[in-house]
Amino acid sequence: MTTTTIGKWGNSMGVRIPQEFLETAHLGLGAKVEIQLIPEQGILLKPAIQKKRKSNRELRKLLLSMRGKNKPEMSQGILIDDSVGDEIF
């Protein structure tokens, strides 16, 4: 366990994290982290999960794989039910 001090950072407060901790957690300057308050225990700080964006090629492949799988009545704009006109104002 290591002790550190809370300091002022602009209008907020900040904590200096020892380099050894950052290296072990694979974090660096500008890394996104999640912070969570755990009642009666303290504050949990962990690396944010980054969702991998799909490339344009992957999105195109997905789109092409879905061609022809939609219902014809949906792609032609045909209403499936008679709920039109039942709106309440």
Backbone as JSON Lines, residues from 0, in Angstrom:
{"i":0,"aa":"M","n":[0.85,-1.17,0.0],"ca":[0.0,0.0,0.0],"c":[0.89,1.23,0.0]}
{"i":1,"aa":"T","n":[0.47,2.24,-0.74],"ca":[1.21,3.5,-0.84],"c":[0.3,4.64,-0.43]}
{"i":2,"aa":"T","n":[0.86,5.64,0.22],"ca":[0.11,6.82,0.62],"c":[0.47,7.97,-0.32]}
{"i":3,"aa":"T","n":[-0.54,8.72,-0.74],"ca":[-0.34,9.89,-1.59],"c":[-1.21,11.02,-1.08]}
{"i":4,"aa":"T","n":[-1.1,12.19,-1.66],"ca":[-1.81,13.37,-1.17],"c":[-2.76,13.89,-2.25]}
{"i":5,"aa":"I","n":[-3.93,14.34,-1.82],"ca":[-4.87,14.98,-2.72],"c":[-4.43,16.42,-2.9]}
{"i":6,"aa":"G","n":[-4.35,16.88,-4.15],"ca":[-3.92,18.24,-4.44],"c":[-4.93,18.97,-5.3]}
{"i":7,"aa":"K","n":[-4.75,20.25,-5.47],"ca":[-5.65,21.07,-6.28],"c":[-5.22,20.99,-7.75]}
{"i":8,"aa":"W","n":[-6.19,20.85,-8.63],"ca":[-5.95,20.78,-10.06],"c":[-7.03,21.62,-10.73]}
{"i":9,"aa":"G","n":[-6.76,22.88,-10.98],"ca":[-7.78,23.79,-11.49],"c":[-8.84,24.0,-10.44]}
{"i":10,"aa":"N","n":[-10.1,23.8,-10.8],"ca":[-11.2,23.89,-9.84],"c":[-11.52,22.55,-9.2]}
{"i":11,"aa":"S","n":[-10.77,21.53,-9.55],"ca":[-11.01,20.19,-9.03],"c":[-9.88,19.76,-8.11]}
{"i":12,"aa":"M","n":[-9.96,18.52,-7.67],"ca":[-8.9,17.94,-6.87],"c":[-8.33,16.77,-7.65]}
{"i":13,"aa":"G","n":[-7.1,16.43,-7.39],"ca":[-6.46,15.34,-8.09],"c":[-5.54,14.55,-7.17]}
{"i":14,"aa":"V","n":[-5.24,13.35,-7.58],"ca":[-4.35,12.47,-6.83],"c":[-3.21,12.07,-7.73]}
{"i":15,"aa":"R","n":[-1.99,12.17,-7.25],"ca":[-0.83,11.71,-8.01],"c":[-0.73,10.2,-7.83]}
{"i":16,"aa":"I","n":[-0.59,9.52,-8.96],"ca":[-0.49,8.06,-8.93],"c":[0.96,7.7,-9.22]}
{"i":17,"aa":"P","n":[1.57,6.88,-8.38],"ca":[2.96,6.5,-8.59],"c":[3.17,5.83,-9.95]}
{"i":18,"aa":"Q","n":[4.3,6.11,-10.58],"ca":[4.64,5.58,-11.91],"c":[4.55,4.06,-11.94]}
{"i":19,"aa":"E","n":[4.99,3.41,-10.89],"ca":[4.95,1.94,-10.84],"c":[3.52,1.42,-10.98]}
{"i":20,"aa":"F","n":[2.57,2.1,-10.34],"ca":[1.16,1.71,-10.44],"c":[0.66,1.88,-11.87]}
{"i":21,"aa":"L","n":[1.02,3.01,-12.48],"ca":[0.58,3.29,-13.85],"c":[1.13,2.26,-14.82]}
{"i":22,"aa":"E","n":[2.39,1.91,-14.67],"ca":[3.0,0.92,-15.56],"c":[2.34,-0.45,-15.39]}
{"i":23,"aa":"T","n":[2.09,-0.83,-14.15],"ca":[1.46,-2.13,-13.88],"c":[0.05,-2.18,-14.46]}
{"i":24,"aa":"A","n":[-0.67,-1.06,-14.38],"ca":[-2.05,-0.99,-14.9],"c":[-2.11,-0.63,-16.38]}
{"i":25,"aa":"H","n":[-0.94,-0.47,-17.02],"ca":[-0.85,-0.08,-18.43],"c":[-1.59,1.23,-18.71]}
{"i":26,"aa":"L","n":[-1.36,2.21,-17.84],"ca":[-1.97,3.52,-17.99],"c":[-0.89,4.57,-18.2]}
{"i":27,"aa":"G","n":[-1.26,5.67,-18.82],"ca":[-0.33,6.76,-19.04],"c":[-1.08,8.07,-19.1]}
{"i":28,"aa":"L","n":[-0.39,9.13,-19.4],"ca":[-0.97,10.45,-19.48],"c":[-2.09,10.47,-20.51]}
{"i":29,"aa":"G","n":[-3.26,10.94,-20.12],"ca":[-4.4,11.02,-21.03],"c":[-5.25,9.77,-21.09]}
{"i":30,"aa":"A","n":[-4.85,8.71,-20.34],"ca":[-5.63,7.46,-20.35],"c":[-7.0,7.71,-19.72]}
{"i":31,"aa":"K","n":[-8.02,7.08,-20.26],"ca":[-9.37,7.17,-19.7],"c":[-9.51,6.15,-18.57]}
{"i":32,"aa":"V","n":[-10.07,6.59,-17.46],"ca":[-10.3,5.7,-16.32],"c":[-11.73,5.86,-15.83]}
{"i":33,"aa":"E","n":[-12.25,4.81,-15.23],"ca":[-13.56,4.86,-14.59],"c":[-13.31,5.06,-13.1]}
{"i":34,"aa":"I","n":[-14.14,5.87,-12.48],"ca":[-14.03,6.1,-11.04],"c":[-15.37,5.76,-10.41]}
{"i":35,"aa":"Q","n":[-15.32,5.02,-9.32],"ca":[-16.55,4.57,-8.68],"c":[-16.43,4.72,-7.17]}
{"i":36,"aa":"L","n":[-17.44,5.28,-6.54],"ca":[-17.48,5.4,-5.1],"c":[-18.11,4.14,-4.53]}
{"i":37,"aa":"I","n":[-17.4,3.47,-3.68],"ca":[-17.91,2.27,-3.03],"c":[-18.18,2.63,-1.57]}
{"i":38,"aa":"P","n":[-19.47,2.75,-1.2],"ca":[-19.81,3.17,0.15],"c":[-19.09,2.35,1.23]}
{"i":39,"aa":"E","n":[-18.61,3.04,2.22],"ca":[-17.94,2.47,3.37],"c":[-16.64,1.74,3.04]}
{"i":40,"aa":"Q","n":[-16.17,1.85,1.78],"ca":[-14.9,1.21,1.41],"c":[-13.93,2.2,0.81]}
{"i":41,"aa":"G","n":[-14.39,3.07,-0.09],"ca":[-13.5,4.04,-0.68],"c":[-13.81,4.29,-2.14]}
{"i":42,"aa":"I","n":[-12.78,4.66,-2.88],"ca":[-12.91,5.01,-4.29],"c":[-12.16,3.97,-5.12]}
{"i":43,"aa":"L","n":[-12.8,3.47,-6.15],"ca":[-12.19,2.5,-7.06],"c":[-11.87,3.21,-8.36]}
{"i":44,"aa":"L","n":[-10.65,3.08,-8.81],"ca":[-10.19,3.69,-10.06],"c":[-9.67,2.57,-10.94]}
{"i":45,"aa":"K","n":[-10.22,2.45,-12.16],"ca":[-9.77,1.37,-13.04],"c":[-9.79,1.84,-14.49]}
{"i":46,"aa":"P","n":[-8.99,1.2,-15.35],"ca":[-8.97,1.59,-16.76],"c":[-10.36,1.49,-17.38]}
{"i":47,"aa":"A","n":[-10.73,2.5,-18.18],"ca":[-12.02,2.48,-18.86],"c":[-11.96,1.46,-19.99]}
{"i":48,"aa":"I","n":[-13.04,0.77,-20.17],"ca":[-13.13,-0.21,-21.25],"c":[-13.39,0.56,-22.54]}
{"i":49,"aa":"Q","n":[-12.49,0.4,-23.49],"ca":[-12.65,1.1,-24.76],"c":[-13.27,0.14,-25.77]}
{"i":50,"aa":"K","n":[-14.39,0.58,-26.32],"ca":[-15.04,-0.22,-27.34],"c":[-14.31,-0.04,-28.65]}
{"i":51,"aa":"K","n":[-14.01,-1.14,-29.29],"ca":[-13.31,-1.08,-30.57],"c":[-14.3,-0.69,-31.66]}
{"i":52,"aa":"R","n":[-13.97,0.37,-32.38],"ca":[-14.82,0.8,-33.49],"c":[-14.61,-0.11,-34.68]}
{"i":53,"aa":"K","n":[-15.68,-0.39,-35.37],"ca":[-15.58,-1.2,-36.58],"c":[-15.05,-0.32,-37.71]}
{"i":54,"aa":"S","n":[-14.23,-0.91,-38.55],"ca":[-13.71,-0.18,-39.69],"c":[-14.79,-0.07,-40.76]}
{"i":55,"aa":"N","n":[-14.6,0.83,-41.71],"ca":[-15.56,0.97,-42.81],"c":[-15.72,-0.34,-43.57]}
{"i":56,"aa":"R","n":[-14.62,-1.06,-43.72],"ca":[-14.67,-2.34,-44.43],"c":[-15.55,-3.34,-43.66]}
{"i":57,"aa":"E","n":[-15.4,-3.38,-42.33],"ca":[-16.22,-4.29,-41.52],"c":[-17.69,-3.9,-41.57]}
{"i":58,"aa":"L","n":[-17.99,-2.6,-41.53],"ca":[-19.37,-2.14,-41.6],"c":[-20.0,-2.46,-42.96]}
{"i":59,"aa":"R","n":[-19.23,-2.27,-44.03],"ca":[-19.73,-2.59,-45.36],"c":[-20.01,-4.08,-45.48]}
{"i":60,"aa":"K","n":[-19.12,-4.9,-44.96],"ca":[-19.3,-6.35,-45.0],"c":[-20.56,-6.75,-44.24]}
{"i":61,"aa":"L","n":[-20.79,-6.13,-43.07],"ca":[-21.98,-6.41,-42.29],"c":[-23.24,-6.0,-43.05]}
{"i":62,"aa":"L","n":[-23.22,-4.81,-43.65],"ca":[-24.36,-4.33,-44.42],"c":[-24.67,-5.27,-45.58]}
{"i":63,"aa":"L","n":[-23.64,-5.67,-46.31],"ca":[-23.84,-6.56,-47.46],"c":[-24.36,-7.93,-47.01]}
{"i":64,"aa":"S","n":[-23.94,-8.38,-45.84],"ca":[-24.41,-9.69,-45.35],"c":[-25.88,-9.64,-44.96]}
{"i":65,"aa":"M","n":[-26.41,-8.44,-44.69],"ca":[-27.8,-8.31,-44.28],"c":[-28.74,-8.07,-45.45]}
{"i":66,"aa":"R","n":[-28.21,-7.82,-46.63],"ca":[-29.06,-7.57,-47.8],"c":[-29.97,-8.75,-48.06]}
{"i":67,"aa":"G","n":[-31.22,-8.44,-48.32],"ca":[-32.19,-9.48,-48.65],"c":[-32.76,-10.19,-47.43]}
{"i":68,"aa":"K","n":[-32.29,-9.85,-46.24],"ca":[-32.79,-10.52,-45.05],"c":[-33.92,-9.75,-44.39]}
{"i":69,"aa":"N","n":[-34.18,-8.53,-44.86],"ca":[-35.28,-7.79,-44.27],"c":[-36.58,-8.17,-44.96]}
{"i":70,"aa":"K","n":[-37.68,-7.9,-44.29],"ca":[-38.99,-8.24,-44.84],"c":[-39.33,-7.27,-45.96]}
{"i":71,"aa":"P","n":[-39.82,-7.76,-47.08],"ca":[-40.15,-6.88,-48.2],"c":[-41.14,-5.79,-47.83]}
{"i":72,"aa":"E","n":[-42.12,-6.13,-46.97],"ca":[-43.13,-5.13,-46.61],"c":[-42.52,-3.98,-45.82]}
{"i":73,"aa":"M","n":[-41.41,-4.21,-45.13],"ca":[-40.76,-3.15,-44.38],"c":[-39.99,-2.22,-45.32]}
{"i":74,"aa":"S","n":[-39.33,-2.78,-46.32],"ca":[-38.51,-1.96,-47.2],"c":[-39.36,-1.16,-48.19]}
{"i":75,"aa":"Q","n":[-40.61,-1.56,-48.39],"ca":[-41.46,-0.84,-49.32],"c":[-42.39,0.15,-48.62]}
{"i":76,"aa":"G","n":[-42.27,0.26,-47.31],"ca":[-43.04,1.25,-46.57],"c":[-44.49,0.85,-46.35]}
{"i":77,"aa":"I","n":[-44.83,-0.41,-46.43],"ca":[-46.2,-0.86,-46.21],"c":[-46.45,-0.96,-44.71]}
{"i":78,"aa":"L","n":[-47.59,-0.43,-44.25],"ca":[-47.92,-0.51,-42.83],"c":[-48.28,-1.94,-42.46]}
{"i":79,"aa":"I","n":[-47.82,-2.34,-41.28],"ca":[-48.07,-3.71,-40.84],"c":[-49.35,-3.8,-40.02]}
{"i":80,"aa":"D","n":[-49.72,-2.71,-39.34],"ca":[-50.95,-2.75,-38.54],"c":[-51.8,-1.52,-38.84]}
{"i":81,"aa":"D","n":[-52.98,-1.49,-38.28],"ca":[-53.94,-0.41,-38.54],"c":[-53.95,0.63,-37.43]}
{"i":82,"aa":"S","n":[-52.83,0.85,-36.75],"ca":[-52.82,1.77,-35.61],"c":[-52.81,3.23,-36.02]}
{"i":83,"aa":"V","n":[-52.67,3.53,-37.3],"ca":[-52.64,4.92,-37.74],"c":[-54.04,5.5,-37.61]}
{"i":84,"aa":"G","n":[-54.13,6.7,-37.04],"ca":[-55.41,7.37,-36.86],"c":[-55.98,7.18,-35.47]}
{"i":85,"aa":"D","n":[-55.35,6.36,-34.65],"ca":[-55.82,6.13,-33.28],"c":[-55.09,7.02,-32.27]}
{"i":86,"aa":"E","n":[-54.4,8.07,-32.75],"ca":[-53.64,8.92,-31.87],"c":[-54.59,9.69,-30.95]}
{"i":87,"aa":"I","n":[-54.14,9.91,-29.71],"ca":[-54.92,10.67,-28.74],"c":[-54.18,11.98,-28.49]}
{"i":88,"aa":"F","n":[-54.89,13.09,-28.61],"ca":[-54.28,14.4,-28.41],"c":[-54.77,15.01,-27.13]}
